[in-house]
Amino acid sequence: MDKTILEMRGITKTFPGVKALDNVNLKVREGEIHALVGENGAGKSTLMKVLSGVYPAGSYDGDIVFDGEVRRFGTISDSEHLGIIIIHQELALVPLLSIAENIFLGNEVATKGVIDWPQTFSRTQALLDKVGLREAPSTLITDIGVGKQQLVEIAKALSKKVRLLILDEPTASLNETDSDALLTLLMEFRKQGMTSIIISHKLNEVKKVADQVTVLRDGTTVETLDAGTQDISEDRIIKGMVGRELNDRYPPREASVGSTIFEVKNWNVFHQNHRDRQFLHNVNLNVKAGEVVGIAGLMGAGRTETAMSIFGRAWGHKITGEVFMHGKPVDVSTIPKAIDAGLAYVTEDRKQLGLVLINNIMQNTTLSNLDAVSNAGVIDNHAEAKVATDYRSRLRIRSHSIYQEAVNLSGGNQQKVVLSKWLFTNPDLLILDEPTRGIDVGAKYEIYTIINQLAAEGKGILMISSEMPELLGTCDRIYVMNEGRMVAELSKAEASQESIMRAIMRSGEKH
């Protein structure tokens, strides 16, 4: 593993108003798994886009040396031709095409322009066997989960004779089981001599698989740690990422809990697509003023469906049950009515459902409460700018101005814009669905601090998270959900990873 397959020297990349990369250096050895870590906005994805030709030669300064030669990639095809394949965080699959069609899209197995389907399916099956995916090549992408879709992307990379595989946050949307399977596959590829670069905020995964770890901070290279000879513990990596020790990952909070402000009683919901199947069964929950309440559960337990069905019936059908705010029944049958009742919902999918990416920070911030910045139906640009400036300052959104497009913000700053949008509606109850997904430890701490501030102001917080340590570190009380039912309610003193899993397992035996 001593041969260097890739070296990036003095890479500098500038966008209008910001230097994203400043003299970055990266050296990757052949046959290793090399982790690239750093806070949101540190430049990790930008560096990989330079490497893969998304940002073409001439748009940056510095050299890319691959296989001992200086390379100048004008397009993604140029880098793929040499076996450099990147899998982005947002999977680039076509939902209504089959696995086989997706794997060979743009790289069709054809003779004189006619696709050879038997050969296509045969090659696809061989690739699926290699990545351990037990699905028929004819299966539509829309019919398989995110974990399996990630394996399809890897199979697609293998079809292009990959030599250097780049994975950008490959496990961000996966549950623990799928994440472990993916990491095991990467380690198997390493045994076969493949080189991988993995970008991840999940430092426990980095520690598990990485041979070397390069840390970026504010667009510059801080250090490269060698797992064979140096400490690559989570605390050591965090110190490099944030420039200091982060002794406590959850800010301290003195809870001051008041009266019940939000309550759901006997909530029943049938599935959105399988309309004869009941998905949620007699869900009951409540949140008090100044309280942070968590919902724990495995993937598919019904946590997001509960939140979306309550918030304007955005999911499901044949919904029955009651919602109360401050002890009085409220109508939440549409999203505007839910907002009027004092509810706000921060979705887990900020890019698709939380933001209009081509709009700027200001336009996204005021989107859910345009009446507050309008006169007779006409938006007051001055008032809108003032609101956006206030929230940008309050939530410490890092951008060159309120006019920066959301698509050009880091994940952590995008999440803060989504929070701003809903805080501007002045809700009494804020539902947070995976509020720190795909966000680095520094930005997570800032989000937790904002949550604490909102609770201190007397707002109720209902928080859904797949990360149990996050729920345990931030919540005053935790509901445990399994198979569409609330199966336990734990106080802060009672809650632990063991007690949560015990509640899930016991309920699984009953149903």
Buried (B, 14 or more C-beta within 10 A) or exposed (E): BEEBBBBBBEBBBBBEEBBBBBBBBBBBBBBBBBBBBBBBBBBBBBBBBBBBBBBBBEEBEBEBBBBEEEBEBEEBEBBBEBBBBBBBBEBEBEEEBBBBBBBBEEEEBEEEEEEEBEEBBBBBBEBBEBBBBEBEBEBBBEEBEBBBBBBBBBBBBBBBEBBBBBBBBBBBBBBEEBBBBBBEBBEEBBEEEBBBBBBBBBBEBBBBBBBBBBBBBBBBBBEBBEBEEEEBEBEBBBBBBBBEEBEEBBBEBEBEBEEBBBBBBEBBBBBBEEEEEBBBBBBEBBBBBBBBBBBBBBBBBBBBBBBBBBBBBBBBEEBEBEBBBBEEEBEBEEBEBBBEBBBBBBBBEBBEBBBEBEBBBBBBBBBBBEEBBBEEEEBEEEBBBBBBBBBBEBBEBBBEEBEBBBEBBBBBBBBBBBBBBBBBBEBBBBBBBBBBBBBBBBBBBBBBBBBBBBBEEBBBBBBBBBBBEBBBBBBBBBBBBBBBBBBBBBEEEEBEEEBBBEBBEEBEEEE
